Amino acid sequence: MNIGLFTETYYPEINGVANSVFMLKNELEHIGHTVYVFTTTTPGAPEYEHNVFRVPSLPCILITERRVGLFYQPKLASLIKKLNLDLIHTHTEFSLGIFGRIMAKELKLPMVHTYHTIYEDYTHYITHFKTLDRRAKAFVRVFTKICCNTVEQVIVPTEKVKELLLDYSVYKDISVVPTGVNLKKFNPEFYSRDDVKNLKQQYGIHETDKVLLYLGRISKEKNISEIIDAMPDYMNTRENVKFVIVGGGPEMDKLKQQVEYIKLQDKIIFTGPQPWDNIGLFYQMGDVFVSASQSETQGLTYIEAMAAGLPIVAKQDKCLEEILEPGFNGYDFRDKDGLIQGLDAIFFHEDGIPYGVNAKNKMKKYSTEEFARNMERVYEEVIQRDAISEQRAALETKKISNLFHT
């Protein structure tokens, strides 16, 4: 198949959508398909990228780390028309997604769409009053419903997101296809003890320290402040515990002020954003992955962490139902007491449960190869369905034509 992927974010940007599209392209190519990516310009992008086409872009108002491209590029449209695409797959509802829709309509191609982001969780970036925020959320629901009901097939990463879209009154077919993870990249065996030791020393972490790790976007919807709020009670009564926060985002300064207020600057460490190519090593710093986010569609960082051999302690969320087994590969929590109990169960209780080994083994089904094969099956079904629809339409046209000629 010749496949066109339209996305607002792509490698080397660090986020779930960019990683998902990057891995999908590579794996689909590996099994014999030709894949073209249409995305935005972004700082640090390689000079040459095979079958990747970038359009001029500006930072997004809603999520400043993301970029929004121009809606329509005539020269690029002319090129796309020569690529003999079989299917268009959009990964954004905005400018590049609209461009993909235009091309699908002009070329009469089937189109699928992956709903990656629960935008209701991001409206606070453009509204500052509850009344306005309620209206914004209502608009997002309607906008999402329209976007999803105007494609042939919707793809989501988890049942949680499928249920959400059904609640939005999306009636098109919805396929649940979990995004894959490059398991080799996060395998602890891939990193030497010296590399991990040197990285820890760089941030003042000792070999005897127990390390809580958060890795991801530093933003309000990730709810990192809830973890920090629990740290005075936790750290003041337990020795050699550190909390390492890896990433960047709009809440960075606010969280640093929170840490200064509780006087734990020596125990809560911010590394800032890190290159994607080094992320696998940073996971090796941790002993347990923690998160209080409830805005995840799939929770890719949870999967990456467990692939790296880390148990997780995370706030209860439907996206965890398929990956977290409390007491087996980590724990979930509702409040501070639950967070502390989960951490203690992993750090201090001699229960003999190999949490990290269990976590790593459970992630085997999330390989990038399986991700591509599942997506390939969806594409084949959509193309076949589209061909049948065209045949039926042709037969109906022929019947009508025969009526006029008899």
N, C-alpha and C positions, 0 to 999 in steps of 0.2 A: 504494500500500500504506500501511497504518497500522502503524507499527513502534515497538515499545517497547525502548529500550536501558536496561539495568540495570547500573550501574557504581558502584564505591565511590569513585572519584576522577574529577573533572571540572574544567573551567575554573572559576576561574583557577589551580588547582593546576598545578605545572610537573613533569610526568613524561610518559613515553611513552604510558601508558594514557589519561590525561586528554586529551592532545593528539589521540590517535587517535579517541576517542569524540566529541570536540568537532568535529573535521573531518568525521567520518562523518555526524553530524547535519546540519551545514551543507550538505554536498554532496548528501546524499540529498534534502533539502528543495529544493535548487536544481534537481534533475531531476524534481521533482513529487510526492515522497512526503511524508506527514505523519509526523513523528518526535517521540516523547516520550522524554525522558530522566528516569530515576529514579535519584537519587544522594544523596549525603550533604551535610549542611550543612558549610560550610567558610569560614574567615575570608576576607574580601575578596570574597566572591561578590556579583555585582550584585543590586540590589534587585528588579529585574524581569528575568526570563529567559523567553523564549517557549517554552512547552511543556517547561519544566524543573521537576521536583518534587523537593524535598530533604527527607530525613528526618533527625531528630536523630542526632548521631554523636559518637564519642569517638576519640582517637588510637589507632592500631593498635599492639599490643604488638610484633609482628614487624617492622614498618617504621614507625617513629614519625612520619614525615612523612605517612603515609597515615592515613585515617580509616575507621572501621567504623561502619555505621549500625545502627539497630534492625532486628530480623529481620522484623517484620510490623507494618504500620500499617493498622488496619481502615478508617479513613476514606479513606486513599489507595487501598486495595484496592477499596473501593466505587466510587471515581472511575474506576479502571482498567477496571472491568467495564463502564463506559459509553462507553469510548473506541473500541470496535469494532476492536480490534487484530487484525491478520492474522498477526503473528509476534512472538515475544519473542527478543531477542538479549542474552545476559548477557556481561559483561566482567569478572566477578569470581566466585571460587568461594565467597565468604563471604556476609555478611549480605544485601546487595542481590541477590547471585546466588541465594541461597536464596529470597528474596522473589520473584524472577522465576520461579523454578521452581514455587513455590506457585501463582502466578497462571497460569502456563502450564497447569498441571494442572487448576486450577479452571475455566479458560476453554476447555480442550481445544484449546490452540494449539500449533503446532509451535514448537520452541525450538532455537536455535543458540547455540553458546558459543565465544567466542574465548579461547584460552589464551595470555595475554600474558606471564606471569612464570614463570621457572624457579625454583620455590620451594626446590629443593635448595640453591641458591646463597645462601639467606638463613637457613638453620637455625642458623647460628652466633650469631644474635641472641638465641636463647632457650636455647641449650645452651653449656656451657663445657667439656665433656669429650668426648674423641673417641668413647667408647662411647655416650654419650647422643646425640651428633651423628649417628652411624651409624643409631641407632634412629629419630631424627627424620627423617632422609633416607628411610629405608624407609617410614615412615608417610606422608611427603609423596608418595612414588611411588604408594602404594595409594590415598590420598585423591584424587590427580589422576586415576588410572585410573577410579575410581568416578564422579567428576564428569563426565568426558568420555564415559563409556560410558552415561550416563543422559540424553543429549540426542540430538536427531535428526541434528545435524551439528556437527562441530568445525571451527573455523577457526584457523589458525596463520599467523604472518607469514613464516616461512621453512621451507625443507626441513630445516634443522637441528632445529627444534622438532618437525616431523612425525616425523622419525626418532627423536627422544627419546620421543614419545608411543607410537610403535609398540613401542619397547623397554619401555615401561611396560605393554604388552599392551592398549593402547586399540584396539578393533576397529571403532568407528564410523567412518563416512566422514570423512576429513580433507581440507579444502580449504586450499591455500596461497594466502593473499591478503595480499601485502605492504601494510603501512600506508602511506598516501600522505603527502606533505609539501607544504605550501603553498610552492611554489617561488618565488613572487613575494616572499614574506616574506624570503627569504634571498638573493635576487638582489643582487649587488654594485651593480648599476646603480640600485637603489632608495635607496642611501645616498650622500650627498655626501662628498667628500674632507674637507671641513671638519668634518663630524660625526665621522668616523673619527679625524681628527687630534685633535680636542678630547677624545674619549674616551681615546685613548692618553695624551695629556698628563695627564689626570686620574689615571692610574696610573703616571706617570713613565716612559713608554715613548717613545723617540725615533724619528724617522722612519727612521733608519738601522738600528734594531734588527730582528733576525730573531726572530719571535715564534712559539713553540710554544704551542698553545692546547688546553686540555681544558675541555669544558663538559658539566656533568651532575651527578649526585648524588655527593657526597663521602662514600663509604662503602667498607667493607673489600672488598666483592666487585668494586669497580671497579679495585682494584689500583693506585691512583695512586702509592703508595709506590715501586713498581718503577721508574716513570719518574723520580721524584725521586732515587732511588738512583744513577741514571746521570748525573745532572746535574753533580756535581763534576768527573768526568772530561771531560764534554762542554764545560761552560762555561769551565773553567779553561784550555782550550787553543783556544778559539774566541771571538772578540770579538763584542760586540753581540748576544748571544743572551739572550732572556728567555723564561720559562715562565709563562703566565697561566692560572690555575685559576679557572673561573667556576662557581659553584654553592654549595650548602650541604649539610650532612649530618653524621652522627655521627662521622666521622673527621677533621673539620676541625681540632680542637685537636691531635690526634696528629700530623697532617701538618705543622702549623705548628711543632711542636716538632722534628720531623725536619729541617725546613728551617733552623731556628735552630742545630741541632747541626752541620750541614754549612756553616753561615755563608754562606748564599746568599739572605738575606732581601731583598737589593736586586735579585735577579735572578729569584726565584720569587715571583710576586704572586698573592695571593688576593683576588678581588673580592667574595666572598660571594654569596648568592643574588640573582638579578636578576629583575625583572618579565618575564613571558612576552612582553609586547608589545615589550620592548627587546632580546630575545635575538638577533634578526637582526642588529642593529648590533654586538653583542659578537662575533659570528663574524667580522666584518670586521677585528677587531683582529689576527687570526692570519695567519700565512703557511703553517702546516701544523697539522693537527689530530692530536693524539697520544692514544693510549689503550692500556692494558695489560689491559683488562677482558676476561674470557672468560665473563661471565654474561649477555651480551646475547641476547635472542630474535631481534631484527632489527638492532639497532644504529641506531636512528633518528638519534642525534646524528652518526653517520658520514654518513648521507644528507643531513642538514641542512648539515653542514660542506661536503660536496662541492657541494651546491646553491649554497653561498655562494662557491664557487670555490677551496676549500681542498683540496689533496691530503691524504691521510691516511697516517700511519705507525702501524700498530696491531698488537697481538700476534695471532698466528695464531689464527683461530677460524672455525668452519664458517659462521657468519652472514656472514662477509666474502666467501664464495665468489662470490656473485652481484653484488657491488658493487665489489670491489677487484681491479684487474689490476696486479700488481707491475710497476713500470717504466713504467706508463701513466698511472695517476692516484694513485700512491702506492706504499707498500711495506708488507709485513708483516714481523714479526720473531719470533724465539723467545727471544732473550736480549739482554743489554746490547749486545753487539757488533752484533747485527742491528739494534737500535734506532738506534745511532749511525751505522751505514752507511746506513740509510734516510734519516735526517735529513740527512746529508752529501750524499747523492745529490740531494736536493731543493734544499738551500741553497747548495752550493758547486760542484757539478759542472756544467760548461758543456756539457751533452749536448743542449741544444736541445729537450728534451721539454717541451711545454706542460702540465705536470701539472695546474695549476689549471683550465685550459680543458677538458682531458679529463675532469676530475672533474665539472665542471658539466654538460657535455654528456651524460655517462653517467646522470645523475640525472633526465633528462627523463621517463623512463617511470614515475617515482614520483609523478606528479601526484596531487592529491587527487581530481580528476575521474575518473581511471582507477581509483583506489581504490574510489570509490563505485559505479562501473559494475560492477566485479568483485564487489563485495558484493551488489549488486542481483541479479546472475545467480545467486549462491548462494541468496539468499532465494527467488527464483522457482522454482528447482529443488526446494527444500525444501517450499515450499507445494504445488507440483504433486504431489510424491511423497506428501505427507500426504493430499492430496485423493484420490489413487488408493488409498491404504491404507484411507481411510474408505469408499470405494465398495466395495472388496473385503470389508471387514468387514460392510457393509450387505447385500451379496449373500449372504454366508455365513449371516447372521442370517435372511435371507429363506428360504434353503434349509432351514435347521433348522425354521423356523416352518411351512413347507409340509409337511415330513415329519410333523409333529404333527397336521396337518389332513387328512392323506390316510389 
